[in-house]
């Protein structure tokens, strides 16, 4: 996950390719053998997504796991009881090798048309170039009244690393190139869900802060997760050692706590939406309220004191 831009709009002009999807696949393939040792962020977010299902009184018989990453999401579901029928989908064949019902497919070109009660995506959609198009395909993969629940990394993710790389490259090399992926702006996500045909859309954000003994440990984890740089316009060739060391120094100077450990911030954007169904709740039409706002406020206002 290693652009100088803080975030990118969730909708891009037609034909614009921010990410090199072949590089995304290659990064995941390389990370696959040791992924489990670096999967803490995926495990945490998968557990949080599974927790949200406690509020849904529904039995999900067929589940689509988009961005399966070795089955992290399926294990979080299994830990809550039962053995759900899960179809594991990932861009990397190596990350789904050995999983039952594994499908190698791109989130930008899903091979499904209906049939799923639940579609889950754990930290996968921030690598998609056409997020609106991917959401439409996910909605089409669901049965009517099927649930979509996803989490992806938002624009404030790795702000510390971005700042350190930018400063180091300007200082050492006289200019800066894309080093940390531009993450989608979560504020656009609700409109995108509606545009993709989802009903009852809900979007919220959270932050997960992780500390490291040094910035190199963070960079090692990102590579081990398969989240290394896949920006299409990234600089080719190796990173200068002097630039890397200076970036690590700046990171430690600006973002170390009293105990000397450095922090890394991950903004997690969570999306919830439903495939349309005639029996779903619908918002009231404007002007249909039976009570005036002023009357409601007066009824709930406590008596004034002295």
Secondary structure as GFF3:
##gff-version 3
##sequence-region A 1 306
A	DSSP	beta_strand	7	8	.	.	.	ID=ss1
A	DSSP	alpha_helix	21	31	.	.	.	ID=ss2
A	DSSP	three_ten_helix	32	38	.	.	.	ID=ss3
A	DSSP	alpha_helix	40	52	.	.	.	ID=ss4
A	DSSP	three_ten_helix	53	55	.	.	.	ID=ss5
A	DSSP	beta_strand	62	66	.	.	.	ID=ss6
A	DSSP	three_ten_helix	69	71	.	.	.	ID=ss7
A	DSSP	alpha_helix	72	78	.	.	.	ID=ss8
A	DSSP	beta_strand	85	90	.	.	.	ID=ss9
A	DSSP	alpha_helix	93	96	.	.	.	ID=ss10
A	DSSP	beta_strand	102	104	.	.	.	ID=ss11
A	DSSP	beta_strand	116	122	.	.	.	ID=ss12
A	DSSP	three_ten_helix	125	127	.	.	.	ID=ss13
A	DSSP	alpha_helix	131	141	.	.	.	ID=ss14
A	DSSP	beta_strand	142	153	.	.	.	ID=ss15
A	DSSP	alpha_helix	159	173	.	.	.	ID=ss16
A	DSSP	beta_strand	183	184	.	.	.	ID=ss17
A	DSSP	three_ten_helix	186	188	.	.	.	ID=ss18
A	DSSP	alpha_helix	189	195	.	.	.	ID=ss19
A	DSSP	beta_strand	198	212	.	.	.	ID=ss20
A	DSSP	alpha_helix	215	224	.	.	.	ID=ss21
A	DSSP	alpha_helix	241	255	.	.	.	ID=ss22
A	DSSP	beta_strand	262	275	.	.	.	ID=ss23
A	DSSP	alpha_helix	293	300	.	.	.	ID=ss24
###
